[in-house]
Amino acid sequence: MLAKVGRLYLIYVGITDFSHCHRSQCCRLHGTVFPFFFSVPRVAFSYDCGESDLKFQARLCSIIRSLLRRCCIVIHRRTRIVVTNIIRLAAVCLITLLTVGLLQTDQDDPLNQTRTPSALFAEITPFEMEMRLNTERICLNSDKNCPDVPAEITYRDADGSEKRLTVSIRTRGRWKTANCTFPALFVFFTPGQTRDTVFEGEKMLPLTTHCKYYSRKYERYALVEYIAHRLYQLLTDHSLHSRLLHVTYVNTDTEQSIQRYGFFTEHFDRLAARTDKVFHREREIDLNKTIPEEMATLALFQFMIGNLDWSAYRSHNVAQFRDLNVITTPVPYDFDFSGLVNAEYAGPPAILQESLHLKNTRHRRYRGFCWPGLNWSDLFKRFQRVRGDVFAEVASTPGLSKTARNDVKKYLESFYEIIDSEKKRRKLIIEKCRQLPDPTLQ
């Protein structure tokens, strides 16, 4: 929708969260008796004219406050007006005198940078890099507030030139921090160093690693979890982009090195920016403000990979992203407890082991809701359309042994055998859906 107000600015999206306040603190804040408030993304906002009549206050937390300099002066100096025109022009001034949440568009604004296309995630070939750090300083106690560990990333650009970046790392994931000798990491980039590199615009990236040194099967777990991310990306744009890595880790204390596969996933803020949404943290999701088809796609995907370690309703291993209409889209992550990965340390959640008598992660169980009016046939077709791409991902991912690749392929084939059969998909999926919470879907 195009909204034009007083030839001052243009808004290219629907306006939501419109409110009006006449309390004394609102009047003091805005210098007007009846201020109005609404919010729009900065990318959807532009000035049509009159920008020179605005003054800008210093930003706080990446927000600029813009006010009209001479609202009443403009009205009385330029126009002979009758009462109806006073009301009309006053309304323009009052709306303009709101605190517009204009996120700054200079190069230092993190949100603006996340809107730019990511060079790192634009490619699917394995990204070769070296990471130098003192591995002895990695904190393996998730209960301690450990300091970040300095590290250095080196890689060669497309033209062959060497790029070197100073970063800091922090362990992530309570289970992996406690059980891995080289756990999953957060990689924090030094401001200003990423310019003209493949990491330009990145502030932090989650890195999934090989967990343990002594066995290659832990590296296989990371590779198959990467495949899971790629499969969900085939089904929806509301998915975390990932990039496979081939990393040479160098222990600066001993200069010993080891090469392992891993992968980066994009930051939640970048996904939010490229889908025009906002990352939202809340313990429970409002099911009334979700799209049933998206929720069902998520649930069927989790059934596809045999994952029970998630809950969109409780926001467990599922991130929430909201649009301007406060519609929530769930995006899953952390698939290492799935049957597809089949990690030796993984198992179904204890509560499901008891209630559903599940012995291991290879047993699938559909955990989606019974959405009224959901077109199940269209949902299954969504997965059937990408069947060829699904198995192409399995075939093209490097680093897997023939046995491991065949195991992944067979597990996915068993999923397609289910959704290709009307009898099996009704018995194992449709009839297993869970009733929505009554009466308010909360």
C-alpha positions as CSV (number, residue, x, y, z in Angstrom):
1,M,0.0,0.0,0.0
2,L,1.2,3.5,-0.8
3,A,0.4,6.1,1.8
4,K,1.1,9.8,1.2
5,V,0.9,12.3,4.1
6,G,1.2,16.0,3.4
7,R,3.7,15.5,0.5
8,L,6.3,14.9,3.2
9,Y,7.1,11.2,3.0
10,L,6.1,8.0,1.4
11,I,5.5,4.6,3.0
12,Y,5.5,1.6,0.8
13,V,3.9,-0.9,3.2
14,G,0.8,-1.2,5.3
15,I,0.9,0.8,8.5
16,T,0.4,-1.1,11.7
17,D,0.6,-0.4,15.4
18,F,-1.1,3.0,14.9
19,S,-1.8,4.7,18.2
20,H,-2.6,8.0,19.7
21,C,-1.6,9.5,23.0
22,H,-2.7,12.7,24.8
23,R,-1.1,12.0,28.2
24,S,1.2,14.7,29.6
25,Q,4.4,12.8,29.1
26,C,3.6,12.3,25.4
27,C,2.9,16.0,25.0
28,R,6.2,16.9,26.6
29,L,8.0,14.4,24.5
30,H,6.7,15.6,21.2
31,G,5.7,19.2,21.8
32,T,2.2,18.7,20.7
33,V,-1.1,18.0,22.3
34,F,-2.2,15.0,20.3
35,P,0.8,13.0,19.0
36,F,0.3,9.9,16.9
37,F,2.6,6.9,16.6
38,F,3.1,4.2,14.1
39,S,6.1,2.1,13.0
40,V,7.4,1.0,9.6
41,P,10.7,-0.6,8.4
42,R,13.3,2.0,7.5
43,V,13.7,0.3,4.1
44,A,10.0,1.1,3.3
45,F,10.3,4.8,4.2
46,S,11.4,7.6,2.1
47,Y,10.9,11.4,2.0
48,D,8.9,12.8,-0.9
49,C,9.6,16.5,0.0
50,G,10.2,18.7,3.1
51,E,13.1,16.8,4.5
52,S,15.0,20.1,4.9
53,D,12.2,21.2,7.3
54,L,13.1,18.4,9.7
55,K,15.6,18.4,12.4
56,F,17.3,15.2,13.8
57,Q,18.2,14.5,17.3
58,A,21.2,12.3,18.3
59,R,20.5,8.6,17.8
60,L,20.1,6.2,20.7
61,C,20.4,2.4,20.1
62,S,20.5,3.0,16.3
63,I,17.3,5.2,16.4
64,I,17.1,8.7,15.1
65,R,14.3,11.1,16.3
66,S,13.1,13.4,13.6
67,L,10.9,16.5,14.3
68,L,9.4,19.2,12.1
69,R,11.2,22.4,12.7
70,R,8.5,25.0,12.1
71,C,5.2,23.2,11.9
72,C,2.9,26.1,13.2
73,I,5.1,28.8,11.5
74,V,4.6,27.1,8.2
75,I,0.9,27.0,8.6
76,H,0.4,30.6,9.5
77,R,3.1,32.2,7.3
78,R,2.2,30.6,4.0
79,T,-1.5,30.2,4.0
80,R,-4.6,32.1,4.6
81,I,-6.8,29.4,6.0
82,V,-10.3,28.7,7.2
83,V,-11.0,26.4,10.1
84,T,-11.3,23.2,8.0
85,N,-7.8,23.8,6.5
86,I,-6.4,24.4,10.0
87,I,-7.6,21.0,11.1
88,R,-6.3,19.3,7.9
89,L,-2.8,20.9,8.2
90,A,-2.6,20.4,11.9
91,A,-3.2,16.7,11.4
92,V,-0.2,16.7,9.0
93,C,2.0,18.4,11.6
94,L,0.8,16.1,14.4
95,I,1.6,13.0,12.4
96,T,4.9,14.4,11.3
97,L,5.8,15.3,14.9
98,L,5.9,11.6,15.9
99,T,9.1,9.8,16.9
100,V,9.8,8.0,13.6
101,G,11.9,4.9,14.2
102,L,14.3,5.7,11.4
103,L,17.1,3.2,11.6
104,Q,20.2,5.0,10.4
105,T,21.3,4.1,6.9
106,D,25.0,4.9,7.1
107,Q,27.6,2.2,6.7
108,D,28.0,1.8,10.5
109,D,24.4,0.7,11.0
110,P,24.3,-3.1,11.6
111,L,20.8,-3.5,10.4
112,N,21.4,-1.7,7.2
113,Q,24.4,-4.0,6.5
114,T,22.3,-7.1,7.1
115,R,20.0,-6.0,4.3
116,T,22.8,-6.3,1.7
117,P,23.2,-9.6,0.0
118,S,25.7,-11.9,1.8
119,A,28.6,-13.0,-0.4
120,L,29.4,-15.8,2.1
121,F,26.0,-17.5,1.7
122,A,25.6,-16.8,-2.0
123,E,27.8,-19.7,-2.8
124,I,27.4,-23.4,-2.1
125,T,30.9,-24.7,-2.7
126,P,32.9,-25.5,0.5
127,F,34.6,-22.3,1.9
128,E,38.2,-23.0,2.6
129,M,39.7,-21.1,5.6
130,E,42.2,-21.3,8.4
131,M,41.4,-20.5,12.0
132,R,44.3,-19.9,14.3
133,L,43.6,-19.9,18.1
134,N,44.8,-21.3,21.4
135,T,42.5,-24.2,21.7
136,E,43.4,-24.7,25.3
137,R,41.7,-21.5,26.2
138,I,38.3,-22.6,24.9
139,C,35.9,-22.7,27.8
140,L,34.2,-26.1,28.2
141,N,32.1,-25.1,31.2
142,S,28.7,-23.7,30.2
143,D,28.0,-22.5,33.7
144,K,31.0,-20.2,33.8
145,N,31.1,-16.7,32.4
146,C,34.3,-17.3,30.4
147,P,36.1,-14.6,28.4
148,D,36.0,-14.7,24.6
149,V,39.0,-16.3,23.0
150,P,40.9,-14.2,20.3
151,A,41.4,-15.9,17.0
152,E,42.4,-15.2,13.4
153,I,40.7,-16.3,10.2
154,T,42.7,-16.4,6.9
155,Y,41.3,-17.3,3.5
156,R,42.0,-16.6,-0.2
157,D,39.7,-14.3,-2.2
158,A,38.5,-15.1,-5.7
159,D,41.5,-13.3,-7.1
160,G,43.9,-15.3,-5.0
161,S,44.7,-12.5,-2.6
162,E,45.0,-13.5,1.1
163,K,42.5,-12.0,3.5
164,R,43.1,-12.0,7.2
165,L,40.6,-11.1,9.9
166,T,40.9,-10.8,13.7
167,V,37.9,-12.4,15.4
168,S,36.9,-13.6,18.9
169,I,35.1,-16.9,19.6
170,R,32.7,-18.1,22.3
171,T,31.3,-21.5,22.9
172,R,27.5,-22.1,22.3
173,G,25.1,-24.8,23.2
174,R,24.9,-26.1,26.8
175,W,25.1,-29.8,25.8
176,K,28.0,-29.4,23.3
177,T,30.0,-27.1,25.6
178,A,29.8,-29.8,28.3
179,N,30.4,-32.8,26.0
180,C,32.6,-31.7,23.1
181,T,36.3,-31.2,23.1
182,F,35.8,-28.7,20.3
183,P,32.2,-27.4,20.7
184,A,30.1,-25.3,18.5
185,L,31.1,-21.6,18.4
186,F,30.0,-18.1,18.0
187,V,32.4,-16.2,15.8
188,F,32.5,-12.4,16.5
189,F,34.0,-10.2,13.8
190,T,36.0,-7.0,14.5
191,P,34.1,-3.9,13.4
192,G,35.6,-2.4,10.3
193,Q,37.7,-5.4,9.3
194,T,35.1,-7.1,7.2
195,R,34.9,-4.4,4.5
196,D,35.8,-5.8,1.1
197,T,35.8,-9.4,2.4
198,V,33.4,-12.3,2.0
199,F,32.3,-11.5,5.6
200,E,31.3,-7.9,4.8
201,G,28.3,-6.9,6.9
202,E,28.6,-9.8,9.3
203,K,28.8,-9.1,13.1
204,M,28.5,-12.6,14.4
205,L,28.1,-16.0,12.9
206,P,27.3,-19.4,14.5
207,L,29.8,-22.1,13.6
208,T,28.9,-25.7,13.9
209,T,32.0,-27.8,14.4
210,H,33.2,-31.4,14.5
211,C,32.7,-31.6,18.3
212,K,35.4,-34.2,18.9
213,Y,38.8,-34.8,17.4
214,Y,39.3,-38.5,17.8
215,S,36.5,-39.8,15.5
216,R,35.5,-38.8,12.0
217,K,31.9,-39.8,12.8
218,Y,31.5,-36.5,14.6
219,E,32.5,-34.7,11.5
220,R,29.9,-36.7,9.7
221,Y,27.3,-35.5,12.1
222,A,28.1,-31.9,11.2
223,L,27.9,-32.7,7.5
224,V,24.5,-34.3,7.8
225,E,23.2,-31.5,9.9
226,Y,24.4,-29.1,7.2
227,I,22.3,-31.2,4.7
228,A,19.3,-30.8,6.9
229,H,19.7,-27.0,6.7
230,R,20.0,-27.2,3.0
231,L,16.8,-29.3,2.7
232,Y,14.7,-26.8,4.7
233,Q,16.0,-24.1,2.4
234,L,14.6,-26.0,-0.5
235,L,11.1,-25.8,1.0
236,T,10.9,-22.2,2.1
237,D,12.7,-18.8,2.0
238,H,12.0,-18.5,5.8
239,S,15.0,-20.7,6.6
240,L,18.5,-20.1,7.9
241,H,21.1,-20.0,5.0
242,S,24.2,-22.1,5.6
243,R,27.6,-22.4,4.1
244,L,29.7,-25.5,4.2
245,L,33.3,-24.9,5.5
246,H,36.5,-26.8,5.2
247,V,38.6,-25.4,8.1
248,T,42.2,-25.9,9.0
249,Y,42.3,-25.3,12.8
250,V,45.8,-24.3,14.1
251,N,46.5,-24.4,17.8
252,T,48.8,-21.4,18.3
253,D,50.2,-23.0,21.5
254,T,51.6,-26.0,19.7
255,E,51.3,-25.1,16.0
256,Q,49.6,-28.4,15.5
257,S,46.8,-28.4,12.9
258,I,43.7,-30.4,12.0
259,Q,41.3,-30.2,9.1
260,R,37.6,-30.7,9.5
261,Y,34.3,-29.8,7.8
262,G,31.8,-27.6,9.6
263,F,29.3,-24.9,8.5
264,F,28.3,-21.3,9.2
265,T,24.6,-20.4,9.6
266,E,23.4,-16.9,9.1
267,H,22.6,-14.6,12.0
268,F,19.0,-14.2,12.9
269,D,19.1,-10.5,12.2
270,R,20.2,-11.1,8.6
271,L,17.3,-13.6,8.0
272,A,14.9,-11.0,9.5
273,A,16.2,-8.2,7.3
274,R,16.1,-10.2,4.0
275,T,12.5,-11.3,4.8
276,D,11.3,-7.9,6.1
277,K,10.6,-9.3,9.5
278,V,11.8,-8.8,13.1
279,F,13.4,-11.5,15.2
280,H,11.2,-11.9,18.3
281,R,12.0,-13.7,21.6
282,E,9.1,-15.1,23.4
283,R,8.7,-18.4,25.4
284,E,5.4,-19.3,23.7
285,I,4.1,-18.6,20.3
286,D,0.6,-17.1,19.7
287,L,-0.8,-19.8,17.4
288,N,-3.6,-17.4,16.3
289,K,-0.9,-15.2,14.6
290,T,0.8,-17.9,12.5
291,I,0.2,-19.2,9.0
292,P,-1.0,-22.8,9.2
293,E,0.8,-23.8,5.9
294,E,4.1,-22.6,7.3
295,M,3.6,-24.3,10.6
296,A,2.7,-27.5,8.9
297,T,5.7,-27.3,6.5
298,L,7.9,-27.0,9.6
299,A,6.3,-29.9,11.3
300,L,6.4,-32.2,8.2
301,F,10.1,-31.2,7.7
302,Q,10.9,-32.3,11.3
303,F,9.1,-35.6,10.5
304,M,11.1,-35.9,7.4
305,I,14.4,-35.7,9.2
306,G,13.1,-37.6,12.3
307,N,13.6,-34.8,14.7
308,L,11.7,-34.6,18.0
309,D,13.9,-32.1,19.7
310,W,11.9,-29.0,18.9
311,S,8.7,-27.1,19.7
312,A,7.4,-24.2,17.6
313,Y,4.7,-23.6,20.3
314,R,7.3,-23.4,23.1
315,S,10.1,-21.9,20.9
316,H,12.5,-24.8,21.5
317,N,15.1,-24.9,18.8
318,V,12.7,-22.7,16.7
319,A,13.2,-18.9,16.2
320,Q,10.3,-16.6,15.8
321,F,10.1,-13.8,13.2
322,R,7.3,-11.3,13.0
323,D,6.1,-9.2,10.1
324,L,4.3,-5.8,10.2
325,N,1.0,-7.5,10.8
326,V,2.5,-9.3,13.8
327,I,2.2,-12.6,12.0
328,T,4.8,-15.0,13.3
329,T,6.9,-17.3,11.1
330,P,8.8,-20.1,12.9
331,V,12.3,-21.0,11.6
332,P,14.0,-24.2,12.9
333,Y,17.7,-24.8,13.8
334,D,19.8,-27.4,15.7
335,F,19.1,-30.7,14.0
336,D,21.9,-32.9,15.5
337,F,19.4,-34.8,17.6
338,S,17.4,-35.9,14.5
339,G,17.2,-39.4,13.1
340,L,18.8,-38.1,9.9
341,V,22.0,-37.2,11.7
342,N,21.7,-40.3,13.9
343,A,24.3,-39.2,16.4
344,E,25.4,-41.7,19.0
345,Y,24.7,-39.3,21.8
346,A,21.2,-38.4,20.6
347,G,17.9,-39.8,21.8
348,P,14.2,-38.8,21.9
349,P,13.2,-36.4,24.6
350,A,12.6,-38.3,27.8
351,I,8.9,-37.4,28.0
352,L,8.3,-38.8,24.5
353,Q,10.3,-41.9,25.2
354,E,7.9,-42.7,28.0
355,S,4.6,-41.5,26.4
356,L,5.2,-42.8,22.9
357,H,7.6,-45.7,23.7
358,L,10.3,-44.3,21.3
359,K,13.6,-46.1,21.6
360,N,15.8,-44.0,19.3
361,T,15.9,-41.0,17.0
362,R,15.3,-43.1,13.9
363,H,11.6,-43.6,14.7
364,R,9.6,-40.8,13.2
365,R,6.6,-39.2,14.9
366,Y,4.6,-36.4,13.5
367,R,4.2,-33.6,16.0
368,G,2.3,-31.0,14.0
369,F,-1.1,-29.6,14.9
370,C,-4.4,-30.4,13.2
371,W,-5.0,-27.1,11.5
372,P,-8.6,-26.5,10.4
373,G,-8.8,-26.3,6.6
374,L,-5.2,-27.3,6.0
375,N,-4.8,-28.7,2.5
376,W,-2.8,-31.8,3.2
377,S,-2.4,-32.7,-0.4
378,D,-0.8,-29.4,-1.2
379,L,1.5,-29.8,1.8
380,F,2.7,-33.2,0.5
381,K,3.2,-31.9,-3.0
382,R,5.4,-29.2,-1.6
383,F,7.8,-31.9,-0.5
384,Q,7.4,-34.0,-3.6
385,R,8.3,-31.2,-5.9
386,V,11.8,-30.8,-4.4
387,R,12.5,-34.6,-4.3
388,G,15.1,-34.4,-7.0
389,D,16.9,-31.5,-5.3
390,V,16.8,-33.3,-1.9
391,F,18.7,-36.2,-3.2
392,A,21.0,-34.0,-5.3
393,E,22.0,-32.2,-2.0
394,V,22.9,-35.6,-0.5
395,A,24.9,-36.6,-3.5
396,S,26.8,-33.4,-3.8
397,T,27.8,-32.8,-0.2
398,P,31.5,-33.6,0.1
399,G,33.2,-35.4,3.0
400,L,30.8,-38.2,3.5
401,S,31.8,-41.8,3.1
402,K,29.8,-44.1,0.8
403,T,28.2,-45.8,3.7
404,A,27.2,-42.5,5.4
405,R,25.8,-41.1,2.2
406,N,23.7,-44.2,1.5
407,D,22.4,-44.1,5.1
408,V,21.2,-40.6,4.6
409,K,19.7,-41.4,1.2
410,K,17.8,-44.4,2.5
411,Y,16.4,-42.5,5.5
412,L,15.0,-39.8,3.2
413,E,13.7,-42.5,0.8
414,S,11.7,-43.9,3.6
415,F,10.1,-40.5,4.2
416,Y,9.0,-40.3,0.5
417,E,7.6,-43.8,0.6
418,I,5.3,-42.6,3.4
419,I,4.1,-39.4,1.7
420,D,3.7,-41.1,-1.7
421,S,1.2,-43.6,-0.2
422,E,-2.2,-42.2,0.7
423,K,-2.7,-45.0,3.3
424,K,0.7,-44.5,5.0
425,R,0.6,-40.7,5.1
426,R,-2.9,-40.8,6.6
427,K,-2.0,-43.3,9.2
428,L,1.5,-41.9,10.2
429,I,0.9,-38.2,9.6
430,I,-2.6,-36.9,9.2
431,E,-4.1,-39.1,12.0
432,K,-1.2,-38.3,14.3
433,C,-1.6,-34.6,14.2
434,R,-2.2,-33.0,17.6
435,Q,-5.3,-31.0,18.5
436,L,-4.8,-27.3,18.8
437,P,-5.0,-25.9,22.4
438,D,-8.6,-24.8,23.2
439,P,-10.3,-22.5,23.4
440,T,-8.0,-19.6,22.5
441,L,-5.2,-21.5,20.8
442,Q,-2.8,-20.4,23.6
